[in-house]
Amino acid sequence: MLQNSFKVQGGNQLKGSITPQGAKNEALQVLCACMLTKEKVTMKNVPDILDVRRLISLLDGLGVEVVKVTPNEYTFQAKSVDLDYVASHEYQKNAKKIRGSVMLMGPMIARYGKAFMPKPGGDKIGRRRMDTHVNGFKKLGANFKYDTERESFYLGGDDLKGSFILMDEISVTGTANILMAAVLTEGVTTMYNAACEPYLQQLSKMLIRMGADIQGVGSNKLIITGVNELKGTTHMIQPDFIEIGSFIGLAAMTQSQLTITGGAKADLGIIPSVFDNVGIKLNIIGEDIHIPAQDKYSIKPFIDGSIMTIYDSPWPGFTPDLISILLVVATQAEGSVLIHQKMFESRLFFVDKLIDMGAKIILCDPHRATVIGLGRTQKLRAIEMTSPDIRAGVSLLIAALSAEGTSMIHNIQQIDRGYQQIDERLNALGAQIERI
């Protein structure tokens, strides 16, 4: 049974080295891609987190042969898939718990001509519509039905054809889903306004090694020429740049000296420069990222002297998954910043907990918060709180580790969904986190 609370003693400086886990969002995509071939696929650096374990359980239930080689390496072979299991109560119940399960639809319809999926769950961070996925499948020739009573999606299509698809939003999971369907669809599919996050670049490179024909990897225009079948491969999942950003924020808040080993191997994009904008120093030494202990850090204004604004946007912009971390980090900076979370309207609602801890934050509306940094003139105070989603949960954990006193964080299953043994790994650096 899952433990559901952290008891956190704040005020400790951490020191040492930590290795980032494999990227959660990449893992969910490439694991679904194992369904595209009957040959064996080996996955390395698989993060041992709740969402990934749930997806592997779904694959196992579908009849995929799953072998756990080491705690972070698996082989998958989808020789004979039991599509009847998709309609079972067990599958429906478990698939609803993880949003990544929706990316099984692309491989299913591409290889078997049909797909059935319950409305996916995941973080409660705002509206996350499925229209982009469905519209893309329909462009390929799939039939679509939505069962309002069962809240489930059905796709059918034995004669899919390549098509021009102009994505109505830059959806990461939508792009991955349609891409996986298109690689086995006859003809040429052009996806424009596609997402181009490193996760999708990794997925594309894996599919190309399996025999797919994909042009434009890393851009927002993908041209896919369908092939008859794909073969097996071995894939190494990249270090999780969201976890790397979380550790950078943790080091700043707790005045700690940390080394993120292998962190520089990840595609960090503009993440280092955004942290630099709030005054956080970091040094890239070979494959490692070193964050020195900083007594103070100051938010930089824009060159005209106006208040810094940090906002999220699709890659190569700043990832929305680190907005919560930046907001927490800003509470102890010198200066002020406007945090603009454009993509999800419920992601900033955790700031009331930070205000209870003594942070100076004005929640302007569901998308914007102004943070007036305390400049370390006073520590945050310990409180009892609940984790609403993965990223807010870790942000609250960082706040608690920097606070004065002992905090309680409930509903830590949300944190476990995205961060591998976070308590044990941070305790090894000098943190005091106890599972209750």
DOZA-470157 format. One line per 2 residues: number of its first residue (from 0); their letters; for each residue x, y, z of C-alpha. Coordinates in steps of 0.001 Angstrom, whole numbers, plus 500000, padded with zeros to 6 digits. Example, Ala and Ser with C-alpha at 12.3 -4.5 7.8 and 13.67 -1.06 7.14 Angstrom:
BEGIN
0	AS	512300/495500/507800; 513670/498940/507140
This chain:
BEGIN
0	ML	500000/500000/500000; 501306/503465/499129
2	QN	502475/505687/501934; 500790/509048/501504
4	SF	502602/511731/503517; 506050/513279/503875
6	KV	507245/514696/507178; 509893/517258/506195
8	QG	512379/518898/508518; 513476/522128/506880
10	GN	516593/524246/507176; 519249/521708/506168
12	QL	521880/522513/503577; 522371/519619/501158
14	KG	525661/518578/499622; 526832/515976/497165
16	SI	526014/514456/493802; 522722/513242/492401
18	TP	521965/511495/489103; 518766/512441/487285
20	QG	516319/509691/486439; 515245/508848/482913
22	AK	512772/511334/481457; 509217/510530/482525
24	NE	507522/512102/479517; 509855/510399/477062
26	AL	509401/507047/478778; 505607/507169/478417
28	QV	505934/507813/474664; 508584/505234/473806
30	LC	506942/502525/475915; 503741/502951/473897
32	AC	505830/502669/470706; 506784/499100/471684
34	ML	503294/498136/470493; 504233/499015/466894
36	TK	506356/495913/466295; 506217/492191/466980
38	EK	509976/492180/467570; 511752/492707/470889
40	VT	512427/496269/472069; 514932/496967/474855
42	MK	514470/500088/476993; 517289/501454/479146
44	NV	517254/504145/481852; 513531/503605/482473
46	PD	512489/505679/485527; 511051/503625/488376
48	IL	508065/505882/489005; 504366/505280/489537
50	DV	503140/506486/486118; 505663/504314/484277
52	RR	504846/501272/486403; 501154/501777/485622
54	LI	501818/501951/481874; 504017/498829/481978
56	SL	501181/497048/483826; 498770/498030/481023
58	LD	501180/496670/478409; 501534/493442/480369
60	GL	497754/493084/480565; 497506/493545/476799
62	GV	499717/490512/476329; 503017/492262/475691
64	EV	505871/490095/476969; 507546/492261/479610
66	VK	510891/491278/481135; 512487/493376/483875
68	VT	516232/492991/483292; 517329/495458/486004
70	PN	515381/498051/488019; 515785/500487/485094
72	EY	516013/498206/482046; 513204/496242/480400
74	TF	512491/494278/477244; 509072/494371/475569
76	QA	507729/492131/472819; 504223/492661/471446
78	KS	503920/489445/469416; 500315/488621/470261
80	VD	498257/491450/471754; 494888/490778/473368
82	LD	492759/493697/472233; 489727/492275/474055
84	YV	491496/493205/477303; 491119/496876/476346
86	AS	487366/496603/476953; 487775/494963/480369
88	HE	486879/496756/483591; 490443/496267/484883
90	YQ	492028/497954/481866; 489507/500787/481867
92	KN	490045/501442/485570; 493843/501433/485354
94	AK	494098/503385/482089; 492065/506221/483611
96	KI	494771/506733/486241; 497461/507806/483770
98	RG	497159/510319/480962; 500015/508729/479036
100	SV	497819/505703/478342; 496106/507702/475584
102	ML	499254/507273/473460; 498443/503576/473080
104	MG	495703/504584/470626; 498119/505486/467823
106	PM	499975/502142/467847; 496700/500212/468229
108	IA	494931/501753/465237; 498082/501631/463106
110	RY	498753/497952/463724; 495313/496520/464438
112	GK	492876/498934/462823; 491025/499789/466015
114	AF	491574/501377/469397; 489470/501787/472502
116	MP	490464/504019/475394; 488815/505505/478485
118	KP	489016/509226/479056; 492519/509566/480544
120	GG	493318/510925/483984; 496557/512571/485129
122	DK	497276/515918/486764; 494384/518263/487512
124	IG	496086/521318/486069; 493327/522567/483771
126	RR	491626/521574/480536; 493572/519016/478528
128	RM	491319/518248/475607; 491555/515223/473314
130	DT	490313/516965/470154; 493809/517342/468670
132	HV	494422/513589/468898; 491019/512666/467482
134	NG	491105/515221/464647; 494488/513883/463557
136	FK	493267/510281/463507; 490185/511342/461540
138	KL	492428/513052/458962; 494121/509670/458467
140	GA	490709/508131/457783; 489746/506741/461186
142	NF	486146/506604/462397; 485567/508064/465843
144	KY	482925/507556/468495; 482737/508897/472046
146	DT	480648/507008/474594; 479431/509709/476997
148	ER	478066/507168/479457; 481322/505218/479776
150	ES	483507/508277/479031; 485533/506321/476503
152	FY	486919/506815/472994; 486655/504370/470096
154	LG	488620/504537/466848; 488206/502255/463870
156	GD	490080/502302/460581; 491252/499366/458469
158	DL	492197/501520/455486; 494123/504518/456807
160	KG	495830/506807/454293; 498488/509475/454684
162	SF	497205/513036/454798; 498114/516656/455500
164	IL	497424/517410/459168; 497558/520971/460455
166	MD	497612/520539/464233; 495118/522871/465918
168	EI	497373/523090/468979; 500996/522240/469697
170	SV	500213/519108/471684; 503125/516897/472758
172	TG	501050/513767/473384; 498885/514548/470344
174	TA	501939/514776/468096; 503360/511538/469516
176	NI	500063/509706/469107; 499487/510729/465483
178	LM	503166/510190/464618; 503002/506597/465879
180	AA	499871/505979/463817; 501362/507570/460693
182	VL	504571/505500/460572; 502537/502382/459638
184	TE	499948/504224/457525; 500132/503911/453743
186	GV	501205/507067/451916; 502744/510337/453066
188	TT	501559/512165/456166; 502617/515759/456747
190	MY	502154/517091/460269; 502454/520874/460537
192	NA	502434/522831/463813; 503708/519664/465471
194	AC	505341/519737/468889; 509135/519306/468771
196	EP	510104/518670/472411; 513200/516526/473054
198	YL	510823/513682/474021; 509415/513690/470488
200	QQ	512865/513919/468959; 513871/510857/470981
202	LS	510695/509011/469950; 511313/509900/466288
204	KM	514926/508703/466406; 513807/505448/467998
206	LI	511139/504916/465314; 513685/505650/462566
208	RM	516003/502978/464015; 512991/500626/463885
210	GA	512609/501336/460166; 510261/504332/460064
212	DI	510691/507085/457455; 510432/510448/459262
214	QG	511766/513750/457944; 511994/517048/459832
216	VG	512844/515690/463292; 513280/518601/465713
218	SN	511104/520965/463663; 507380/521711/463724
220	KL	506860/520053/460342; 507150/516282/460183
222	II	506877/514339/456927; 506194/510644/457469
224	TG	506179/508056/454699; 504409/504947/455929
226	VN	506132/501563/455964; 504657/498060/456169
228	EL	506310/497013/459411; 508819/498041/462048
230	KG	511586/495998/463658; 512970/495863/467181
232	TT	515593/498176/468654; 517408/499242/471807
234	HM	516629/502696/473181; 518286/504790/475895
236	IQ	515977/507278/477597; 517500/510738/478130
238	PD	518022/512269/481600; 514869/514051/482766
240	FI	515395/517790/482239; 512369/518509/484444
242	EI	514041/516707/487341; 517310/518507/486554
244	GS	515504/521855/486753; 513899/520768/490015
246	FI	517316/519998/491519; 518685/523369/490383
248	GL	515778/525075/492149; 516269/522921/495240
250	AA	519955/523866/495475; 519133/527577/495236
252	MT	516357/527492/497837; 518347/525474/500398
254	QS	521683/527284/499773; 523181/523938/498835
256	QL	526123/522864/496736; 524998/520120/494379
258	TI	526394/518308/491362; 523923/516782/488920
260	TG	525925/513979/487350; 525170/513411/483692
262	GA	522726/516307/483712; 524445/518088/480838
264	KA	523650/515128/478562; 520000/516208/478528
266	DL	518688/518717/476012; 518207/521630/478419
268	GI	517244/524273/475852; 516783/527687/477487
270	IP	516404/526247/481010; 519900/527388/482174
272	SV	519345/530939/480890; 515936/531206/482608
274	FD	517500/530205/485922; 520232/532749/485212
276	NV	517507/535403/484884; 516571/534828/488518
278	GI	520227/534960/489562; 521021/531271/489998
280	KL	524550/530294/489084; 525343/526950/487527
282	NI	528441/525582/485863; 528503/522869/483216
284	IG	531630/520752/483658; 531829/517986/481078
286	ED	528626/515968/481400; 527833/517346/484867
288	IH	526047/520422/486157; 527475/522013/489296
290	IP	525375/524427/491363; 527422/526320/493972
292	AQ	525902/527294/497315; 524505/530831/497057
294	DK	523679/533007/500057; 521690/535345/497828
296	YS	520429/535527/494260; 518752/538430/492498
298	IK	516112/538556/489774; 517312/540526/486767
300	PF	515034/543230/485347; 514554/543655/481615
302	ID	517066/545993/479953; 514582/548896/480139
304	GS	514324/548404/483902; 510855/546839/483900
306	IM	509974/543814/486019; 511086/540437/484663
308	TI	508326/538219/483239; 508830/534457/482980
310	YD	506305/532507/480947; 505918/529045/479494
312	SP	505574/528157/475829; 506012/525119/473552
314	WP	509571/523928/472927; 512059/525478/472398
316	GF	510374/527889/474826; 510423/527390/478593
318	TP	508638/524206/479652; 505428/524618/481695
320	DL	506587/521762/483939; 509197/524044/485544
322	IS	507006/527107/486078; 506035/525875/489578
324	IL	509714/525393/490472; 510647/528894/489244
326	LV	507816/530406/491249; 509032/528795/494476
328	VA	512639/529805/493782; 511533/533423/493259
330	TQ	510040/533606/496768; 513539/533858/498304
332	AE	515163/535926/495552; 515929/539617/495713
334	GS	513538/541476/493436; 510167/540785/491845
336	VL	508972/538712/488916; 505698/538088/487094
338	IH	505125/534374/486521; 502780/533791/483576
340	QK	501538/530214/483230; 499886/530419/479823
342	MF	499133/526802/479038; 497183/525460/482045
344	ES	494710/527486/484071; 494872/525498/487333
346	RL	498609/525097/487743; 499161/528161/489948
348	FF	496486/527331/492504; 499089/525791/494842
350	VD	500468/529286/495637; 498011/529666/498509
352	KL	500178/527129/500371; 503267/529248/499736
354	ID	501427/532335/500975; 500547/530415/504141
356	MG	504279/529718/504494; 505021/533453/504428
358	AK	505783/534021/500745; 504772/537352/499209
360	II	502737/536389/496154; 499831/538101/494439
362	LC	497726/535667/492403; 496517/538036/489682
364	DP	494303/535483/487917; 494426/531717/487164
366	HR	497382/532248/484814; 499509/534951/486458
368	AT	501219/535445/489802; 503483/538280/490934
370	VI	506209/537170/493349; 507911/539744/495585
372	GL	511104/538051/496695; 511939/537921/500394
374	GR	515681/538089/499673; 516305/535671/502555
376	TQ	515248/538345/505041; 512860/535795/506518
378	KL	512549/532059/506086; 509388/530345/504956
380	RA	507556/528712/507862; 506539/525080/508079
382	IE	502890/524171/507508; 500673/521190/506695
384	MT	499731/520970/503007; 498543/518659/500221
386	SP	500195/517980/496874; 497760/518775/494020
388	DI	499901/517505/491102; 503390/516215/490333
390	RA	505203/519500/489751; 503396/521511/492421
392	GV	504076/518647/494826; 507831/518816/494270
394	SL	507713/522606/494454; 506057/522357/497869
396	LI	508662/519786/498906; 511422/522245/497930
398	AA	509671/524992/499891; 509378/522699/502927
400	LS	513078/521757/502757; 513999/525446/502863
402	AE	511477/526360/505581; 511933/526758/509316
404	GT	510377/523869/511215; 508665/520616/510292
406	SM	506149/520475/507436; 503686/517758/506477
408	IH	502911/517103/502799; 499971/514812/502059
410	NI	498924/513039/498841; 502549/512345/497932
412	QQ	501393/509696/495448; 501334/512676/493079
414	ID	505063/513226/493644; 505791/509489/493299
416	RG	504105/509547/489898; 506983/511581/488490
418	YQ	510001/511419/490815; 511864/508193/491551
420	QI	512452/507555/495279; 512807/511287/495803
422	DE	512914/511033/499594; 515714/508454/499667
424	RL	517786/510290/497068; 517519/513663/498817
426	NA	518078/512165/502272; 521401/510813/500956
428	LG	522388/514460/500373; 521476/515571/503894
430	AQ	517735/516208/503689; 515361/514999/506403
432	IE	512262/513537/504709; 510260/510777/506375
434	RI	507440/508804/504799; 504564/508599/507252
